[in-house]
Amino acid sequence: VDRKELAARIRHGQVVVLDVRPEREFTAGHIPGARSVPIGELRKHLKALPSDAEVVAYCRGPYCVYADDAVRQLAKRGVKAARLQDGFPEWQRAGLPVASGA
């Protein structure tokens, strides 16, 4: 999913966004509306996802494996999942909305 498409889906409430980076990175800055779910904690958060949710995971950039791992884990459990094409640094550099704090 590219940044433009994700921004549109967020505006229309069509997606659950998971930030799978460590919590301290999420607190420093994240995509507004994203849920902090560090990759090591993903399994325990699965039940909190709506059963019909479409999920997009992101992490540190296009080569960050956390988002790929999250998509694989979610897909194994039947969740429709994709990753943001790049990551939070690219989102921020593109001038898209950013939130901070927990």
DSSP file (Angstrom, degrees, kcal/mol; ACC not computed):
  #  RESIDUE AA STRUCTURE BP1 BP2  ACC     N-H-->O    O-->H-N    N-H-->O    O-->H-N    TCO  KAPPA ALPHA  PHI   PSI    X-CA   Y-CA   Z-CA
    1    1 A V              0   0    0      0, 0.0    84,-3.8     0, 0.0    85,-0.3   0.000 360.0 360.0 360.0 129.9    0.0    0.0    0.0
    2    2 A D     >  -     0   0    0     82,-0.2     4,-2.5    83,-0.1     5,-0.2  -0.428 360.0-104.1 -87.1 168.9    1.5    3.4   -0.9
    3    3 A R  H  > S+     0   0    0      1,-0.2     4,-2.8     2,-0.2     5,-0.2   0.890 118.4  51.7 -59.0 -43.4    1.3    6.5    1.3
    4    4 A K  H  > S+     0   0    0      1,-0.2     4,-1.9     2,-0.2    -1,-0.2   0.920 112.1  46.0 -62.0 -44.8   -1.4    8.2   -0.7
    5    5 A E  H  > S+     0   0    0      2,-0.2     4,-2.4     1,-0.2    -1,-0.2   0.910 113.1  49.5 -65.4 -42.1   -3.7    5.2   -0.6
    6    6 A L  H  X S+     0   0    0     -4,-2.5     4,-2.6     1,-0.2    -2,-0.2   0.925 108.7  52.6 -64.0 -43.3   -3.1    4.6    3.1
    7    7 A A  H  X S+     0   0    0     -4,-2.8     4,-2.2     1,-0.2    -1,-0.2   0.904 111.0  47.9 -58.4 -41.1   -3.9    8.3    3.9
    8    8 A A  H  X S+     0   0    0     -4,-1.9     4,-1.8     2,-0.2    -1,-0.2   0.915 111.2  49.8 -66.4 -43.0   -7.2    8.0    1.9
    9    9 A R  H  <>S+     0   0    0     -4,-2.4     5,-2.8     1,-0.2     6,-0.4   0.887 110.6  50.6 -63.2 -38.5   -8.1    4.7    3.7
   10   10 A I  H ><5S+     0   0    0     -4,-2.6     3,-1.5     1,-0.2    -1,-0.2   0.939 108.4  52.0 -63.8 -46.3   -7.4    6.3    7.0
   11   11 A R  H 3<5S+     0   0    0     -4,-2.2    -1,-0.2     1,-0.3    -2,-0.2   0.854 113.7  44.4 -57.5 -35.7   -9.6    9.4    6.2
   12   12 A H  T 3<5S-     0   0    0     -4,-1.8    -1,-0.3    -5,-0.1    -2,-0.2   0.355 111.2-119.7 -93.4   5.6  -12.5    7.1    5.2
   13   13 A G  T < 5S+     0   0    0     -3,-1.5    -3,-0.2    -4,-0.3    -2,-0.1   0.821  72.5 131.6  64.4  31.9  -12.1    4.8    8.3
   14   14 A Q      < +     0   0    0     -5,-2.8     2,-0.3    -6,-0.2    -4,-0.2   0.281  57.2  45.7 -99.7  10.7  -11.4    1.8    6.1
   15   15 A V        -     0   0    0     -6,-0.4     2,-0.5    -5,-0.1    40,-0.2  -0.998  63.1-134.8-154.5 150.3   -8.3    0.4    7.8
   16   16 A V  E     -a   55   0A   0     38,-2.7    40,-2.5    -2,-0.3     2,-0.5  -0.954  30.5-152.1-103.2 124.3   -6.7   -0.5   11.1
   17   17 A V  E     -a   56   0A   0     -2,-0.5    18,-2.9    16,-0.4     2,-0.5  -0.871   8.1-164.0-104.7 126.2   -3.1    0.8   11.1
   18   18 A L  E     -ab  57  35A   0     38,-2.6    40,-2.2    -2,-0.5     2,-0.8  -0.936  10.2-156.6-112.4 124.2   -0.5   -1.1   13.1
   19   19 A D  E     -ab  58  36A   0     16,-3.0    18,-2.5    -2,-0.5    40,-0.2  -0.884  12.1-176.1 -94.2 111.0    2.9    0.5   14.0
   20   20 A V        +     0   0    0     38,-2.3    19,-1.7    -2,-0.8    20,-0.2   0.217  44.9 109.3 -99.2  15.2    5.0   -2.5   14.7
   21   21 A R  S    S-     0   0    0     37,-0.3    16,-0.1    17,-0.2     5,-0.1  -0.366  86.9 -71.6 -77.6 166.5    8.1   -0.6   15.7
   22   22 A P    >>  -     0   0    0      0, 0.0     4,-1.7     0, 0.0     3,-1.0  -0.262  49.8-110.8 -56.4 150.1    9.3   -0.5   19.4
   23   23 A E  H 3> S+     0   0    0      1,-0.3     4,-2.7     2,-0.2     5,-0.2   0.824 115.1  59.4 -56.7 -37.0    7.0    1.5   21.6
   24   24 A R  H 3> S+     0   0    0      1,-0.2     4,-1.5     2,-0.2    -1,-0.3   0.857 106.2  48.8 -63.9 -33.2    9.5    4.3   22.2
   25   25 A E  H <> S+     0   0    0     -3,-1.0     4,-1.4     2,-0.2    -1,-0.2   0.896 110.4  51.1 -71.3 -39.4    9.7    4.9   18.5
   26   26 A F  H >< S+     0   0    0     -4,-1.7     3,-0.5     1,-0.2    -2,-0.2   0.938 109.4  50.5 -59.1 -47.3    5.9    5.0   18.3
   27   27 A T  H 3< S+     0   0    0     -4,-2.7    74,-3.3     1,-0.2    -1,-0.2   0.852 106.7  55.0 -61.5 -35.7    5.8    7.5   21.2
   28   28 A A  H 3< S-     0   0    0     -4,-1.5    -1,-0.2     1,-0.3     2,-0.2   0.807 132.3 -30.2 -68.6 -29.9    8.3    9.8   19.4
   29   29 A G    <<  +     0   0    0     -4,-1.4     2,-0.3    -3,-0.5    -1,-0.3  -0.742  67.3 161.4 173.0 138.6    6.1    9.9   16.3
   30   30 A H  B     -D   99   0B   0     69,-2.6    69,-3.0    -2,-0.2     3,-0.1  -0.958  48.2 -74.9-156.4 170.0    3.6    7.8   14.4
   31   31 A I    >   -     0   0    0     -2,-0.3     3,-2.4    67,-0.2    67,-0.2  -0.600  63.7-100.8 -71.2 128.4    0.8    7.9   11.8
   32   32 A P  T 3  S+     0   0    0      0, 0.0    -1,-0.1     0, 0.0     3,-0.1  -0.238 107.6  18.8 -54.0 134.5   -2.3    9.4   13.5
   33   33 A G  T 3  S+     0   0    0      1,-0.3   -16,-0.4    -3,-0.1     2,-0.1   0.294  92.3 136.2  87.9  -9.4   -4.8    6.7   14.5
   34   34 A A    <   -     0   0    0     -3,-2.4     2,-0.4   -18,-0.1    -1,-0.3  -0.372  51.2-131.0 -70.0 150.6   -2.2    4.0   14.4
   35   35 A R  E     -b   18   0A   0    -18,-2.9   -16,-3.0    -3,-0.1     2,-0.8  -0.869  16.8-125.2-100.6 134.6   -2.0    1.4   17.1
   36   36 A S  E     +b   19   0A   0     -2,-0.4   -16,-0.2   -18,-0.2   -13,-0.1  -0.715  43.6 156.2 -80.5 113.5    1.3    0.6   18.8
   37   37 A V        -     0   0    0    -18,-2.5     5,-0.1    -2,-0.8    -1,-0.1  -0.701  32.5-147.6-137.8  81.8    1.8   -3.1   18.5
   38   38 A P    >   -     0   0    0      0, 0.0     3,-3.0     0, 0.0     4,-0.5  -0.208  28.2-112.6 -51.1 141.4    5.5   -3.9   18.7
   39   39 A I  G >  S+     0   0    0    -19,-1.7     3,-1.1     1,-0.3     4,-0.3   0.802 116.2  58.3 -51.6 -36.2    6.2   -7.0   16.5
   40   40 A G  G 3  S+     0   0    0      1,-0.2    -1,-0.3   -20,-0.2     3,-0.1   0.652 110.2  44.4 -68.1 -14.6    7.0   -9.1   19.6
   41   41 A E  G <> S+     0   0    0     -3,-3.0     4,-0.7     1,-0.1     3,-0.5   0.340  80.8 104.8-109.1   3.9    3.6   -8.4   21.0
   42   42 A L  H X> S+     0   0    0     -3,-1.1     3,-1.5    -4,-0.5     4,-0.7   0.893  74.3  56.9 -56.8 -46.0    1.5   -8.9   17.9
   43   43 A R  H >4 S+     0   0    0     -4,-0.3     3,-0.9     1,-0.3     4,-0.4   0.879 104.9  51.0 -56.5 -40.8    0.0  -12.3   18.9
   44   44 A K  H 34 S+     0   0    0     -3,-0.5    -1,-0.3     1,-0.2    -2,-0.2   0.649 110.4  50.8 -75.1 -10.8   -1.4  -11.1   22.1
   45   45 A H  H X< S+     0   0    0     -3,-1.5     3,-1.2    -4,-0.7     4,-0.4   0.489  82.4  92.9 -98.8  -5.6   -3.2   -8.2   20.3
   46   46 A L  G X< S+     0   0    0     -3,-0.9     3,-1.6    -4,-0.7    -2,-0.1   0.874  80.5  56.0 -58.6 -40.6   -4.8  -10.3   17.6
   47   47 A K  G 3  S+     0   0    0     -4,-0.4    -1,-0.3     1,-0.3    -2,-0.1   0.730  99.4  62.2 -66.7 -20.6   -8.1  -10.7   19.5
   48   48 A A  G <  S+     0   0    0     -3,-1.2    -1,-0.3    -4,-0.1    -2,-0.2   0.592  84.3  95.3 -80.6 -10.1   -8.5   -6.9   19.8
   49   49 A L  S <  S-     0   0    0     -3,-1.6     6,-0.0    -4,-0.4     4,-0.0  -0.641  88.6-107.6 -81.7 136.1   -8.6   -6.6   16.0
   50   50 A P    >   -     0   0    0      0, 0.0     3,-2.0     0, 0.0    -1,-0.1  -0.359  27.3-123.7 -58.4 141.2  -12.1   -6.5   14.5
   51   51 A S  T 3  S+     0   0    0      1,-0.3    -2,-0.0    -4,-0.1    -3,-0.0   0.783 111.4  43.6 -61.7 -28.0  -12.8   -9.7   12.7
   52   52 A D  T 3  S+     0   0    0     27,-0.1    -1,-0.3     2,-0.1     2,-0.1   0.199  89.3 135.7-100.9  16.6  -13.6   -7.9    9.4
   53   53 A A    <   -     0   0    0     -3,-2.0    27,-0.7   -38,-0.1     2,-0.6  -0.327  48.3-147.7 -70.3 143.2  -10.6   -5.6    9.7
   54   54 A E  E     - c   0  80A   0    -40,-0.1   -38,-2.7    25,-0.1     2,-0.4  -0.966  27.1-158.1-103.3 124.9   -8.3   -4.7    6.9
   55   55 A V  E     -ac  16  81A   0     25,-2.9    27,-2.1    -2,-0.6     2,-0.5  -0.857  18.2-169.7-113.6 137.5   -4.9   -4.1    8.5
   56   56 A V  E     -ac  17  82A   0    -40,-2.5   -38,-2.6    -2,-0.4     2,-0.3  -0.993  12.9-162.9-122.6 125.2   -1.9   -2.2    7.2
   57   57 A A  E     +ac  18  83A   0     25,-2.5    27,-2.7    -2,-0.5     2,-0.3  -0.779  10.1 177.9-104.3 148.8    1.3   -2.5    9.2
   58   58 A Y  E     +a   19   0A   0    -40,-2.2   -38,-2.3    -2,-0.3   -37,-0.3  -0.978   8.5 161.7-144.7 160.5    4.3   -0.2    9.0
   59   59 A C        -     0   0    0     27,-0.5    29,-2.6    -2,-0.3   -38,-0.1  -0.319  61.7 -32.4-144.3-127.8    7.7    0.2   10.5
   60   60 A R  S    S-     0   0    0     27,-0.2    27,-0.2     1,-0.2    30,-0.1   0.558 102.5 -54.9 -88.4  -9.4   11.0    2.0    9.8
   61   61 A G  S >  S-     0   0    0     25,-0.5     3,-1.6     3,-0.1    -1,-0.2  -0.953  74.3 -50.2 156.8-175.8   11.1    1.9    6.0
   62   62 A P  T 3  S+     0   0    0      0, 0.0    -1,-0.1     0, 0.0    24,-0.0   0.723 130.8  44.0 -63.8 -21.8   10.9   -0.3    2.9
   63   63 A Y  T 3  S+     0   0    0     -3,-0.0     2,-0.5     2,-0.0    23,-0.1   0.355  81.8 116.3-105.8   6.4   13.6   -2.7    4.1
   64   64 A C    <>  -     0   0    0     -3,-1.6     4,-0.6     1,-0.1     3,-0.5  -0.641  52.0-157.5 -76.5 122.9   12.3   -3.0    7.7
   65   65 A V  H  > S+     0   0    0     -2,-0.5     4,-2.8     1,-0.2     5,-0.2   0.623  76.7  82.8 -80.5 -12.5   11.3   -6.7    8.2
   66   66 A Y  H  > S+     0   0    0      1,-0.2     4,-2.4     2,-0.2    -1,-0.2   0.925  93.5  46.5 -57.3 -45.4    8.9   -6.0   11.2
   67   67 A A  H  > S+     0   0    0     -3,-0.5     4,-2.4     2,-0.2    -1,-0.2   0.903 112.3  50.3 -65.8 -40.4    6.1   -5.0    8.8
   68   68 A D  H  X S+     0   0    0     -4,-0.6     4,-2.3     2,-0.2    -2,-0.2   0.926 111.3  49.0 -61.4 -44.2    6.7   -8.1    6.6
   69   69 A D  H  X S+     0   0    0     -4,-2.8     4,-2.6     1,-0.2    -2,-0.2   0.906 110.5  51.2 -61.3 -42.2    6.6  -10.3    9.7
   70   70 A A  H  X S+     0   0    0     -4,-2.4     4,-2.7    -5,-0.2     5,-0.2   0.927 109.1  49.8 -62.1 -45.4    3.4   -8.7   10.9
   71   71 A V  H  X S+     0   0    0     -4,-2.4     4,-2.8     1,-0.2     5,-0.2   0.920 111.7  49.1 -61.0 -43.8    1.7   -9.2    7.5
   72   72 A R  H  X S+     0   0    0     -4,-2.3     4,-2.1     2,-0.2    -2,-0.2   0.937 112.7  46.9 -60.6 -47.0    2.7  -12.9    7.5
   73   73 A Q  H  X S+     0   0    0     -4,-2.6     4,-0.8     1,-0.2    -2,-0.2   0.913 115.0  46.4 -62.6 -42.9    1.5  -13.5   11.0
   74   74 A L  H ><>S+     0   0    0     -4,-2.7     5,-2.5     1,-0.2     3,-0.9   0.926 111.0  51.4 -66.2 -44.9   -1.8  -11.8   10.4
   75   75 A A  H ><5S+     0   0    0     -4,-2.8     3,-1.8     1,-0.3    -1,-0.2   0.878 103.6  58.7 -61.4 -38.1   -2.4  -13.6    7.1
   76   76 A K  H 3<5S+     0   0    0     -4,-2.1    -1,-0.3     1,-0.3    -2,-0.2   0.794 107.4  48.6 -59.8 -27.5   -1.8  -17.0    8.8
   77   77 A R  T <<5S-     0   0    0     -3,-0.9    -1,-0.3    -4,-0.8    -2,-0.2   0.242 125.2-101.9 -99.4  12.1   -4.7  -16.1   11.1
   78   78 A G  T < 5S+     0   0    0     -3,-1.8     2,-0.4     1,-0.3    -3,-0.2   0.617  74.0 142.0  83.3  12.4   -7.0  -15.1    8.2
   79   79 A V      < -     0   0    0     -5,-2.5     2,-0.7    -6,-0.1    -1,-0.3  -0.738  56.8-122.2 -89.7 132.8   -6.6  -11.3    8.6
   80   80 A K  E     +c   54   0A   0    -27,-0.7   -25,-2.9    -2,-0.4     2,-0.3  -0.641  50.5 168.5 -73.2 112.7   -6.5   -9.3    5.4
   81   81 A A  E     +c   55   0A   0     -2,-0.7     2,-0.3   -27,-0.2   -25,-0.2  -0.954  21.2 168.1-136.9 148.7   -3.2   -7.5    5.8
   82   82 A A  E     -c   56   0A   0    -27,-2.1   -25,-2.5    -2,-0.3     2,-0.3  -0.916  27.4-121.2-144.6 169.2   -0.8   -5.5    3.8
   83   83 A R  E     -c   57   0A   0     -2,-0.3     2,-0.3   -27,-0.2   -25,-0.2  -0.865  31.0-102.2-114.4 152.6    2.3   -3.4    4.6
   84   84 A L        -     0   0    0    -27,-2.7   -82,-0.2    -2,-0.3   -25,-0.2  -0.562  37.6-122.1 -66.4 134.3    2.9    0.3    3.9
   85   85 A Q  S    S+     0   0    0    -84,-3.8   -83,-0.1    -2,-0.3    -1,-0.1   0.833  93.0   0.4 -52.1 -39.0    5.2    0.4    0.9
   86   86 A D  S    S-     0   0    0    -85,-0.3   -25,-0.5     1,-0.1   -27,-0.5   0.225  93.9-106.4-119.1-116.3    7.8    2.3    2.8
   87   87 A G     >  -     0   0    0    -27,-0.2     4,-2.0   -29,-0.1   -27,-0.2  -0.901  39.0 -62.8-163.1-168.4    7.6    3.4    6.4
   88   88 A F  H  > S+     0   0    0    -29,-2.6     4,-2.8    -2,-0.3     5,-0.2   0.891 121.0  56.3 -62.4 -42.7    7.2    6.1    9.0
   89   89 A P  H  > S+     0   0    0      0, 0.0     4,-2.5     0, 0.0    -1,-0.2   0.918 111.1  44.8 -57.6 -40.8   10.3    8.1    8.1
   90   90 A E  H  > S+     0   0    0      2,-0.2     4,-1.6     1,-0.2    -2,-0.2   0.883 111.3  53.7 -69.0 -38.0    9.1    8.4    4.5
   91   91 A W  H  <>S+     0   0    0     -4,-2.0     5,-1.7     2,-0.2    -1,-0.2   0.942 112.2  44.8 -57.7 -49.3    5.6    9.3    5.6
   92   92 A Q  H ><5S+     0   0    0     -4,-2.8     3,-1.8     1,-0.2    -2,-0.2   0.914 111.3  51.7 -64.9 -45.0    7.0   12.1    7.8
   93   93 A R  H 3<5S+     0   0    0     -4,-2.5    -1,-0.2     1,-0.3    -2,-0.2   0.783 102.2  62.0 -63.6 -26.7    9.3   13.4    5.0
   94   94 A A  T 3<5S-     0   0    0     -4,-1.6    -1,-0.3    -5,-0.2    -2,-0.2   0.521 116.7-115.2 -76.9  -4.2    6.3   13.5    2.7
   95   95 A G  T < 5 +     0   0    0     -3,-1.8    -3,-0.2     1,-0.2    -2,-0.1   0.675  63.7 150.5  79.8  16.9    4.7   16.0    5.0
   96   96 A L      < -     0   0    0     -5,-1.7    -1,-0.2     1,-0.2    -2,-0.0  -0.399  58.6 -72.1 -77.9 161.3    1.8   13.8    5.9
   97   97 A P        -     0   0    0      0, 0.0     2,-0.4     0, 0.0    -1,-0.2  -0.203  52.4-168.8 -58.8 140.9    0.1   14.1    9.4
   98   98 A V        -     0   0    0    -67,-0.2     2,-0.3    -3,-0.1   -67,-0.2  -0.989   6.2-165.8-132.4 140.0    2.2   12.9   12.3
   99   99 A A  B     -D   30   0B   0    -69,-3.0   -69,-2.6    -2,-0.4     2,-0.3  -0.824   5.6-161.6-117.1 160.9    1.2   12.3   15.9
  100  100 A S        +     0   0    0     -2,-0.3   -72,-0.2   -71,-0.2   -73,-0.2  -0.924  45.2  48.7-138.3 166.8    3.3   11.8   19.0
  101  101 A G              0   0    0    -74,-3.3   -72,-0.1    -2,-0.3    -2,-0.1  -0.239 360.0 360.0  91.5 174.5    2.8   10.5   22.5
  102  102 A A              0   0    0     -2,-0.1   -66,-0.2   -74,-0.0    -1,-0.2   0.466 360.0 360.0 -79.3 360.0    1.2    7.2   23.6
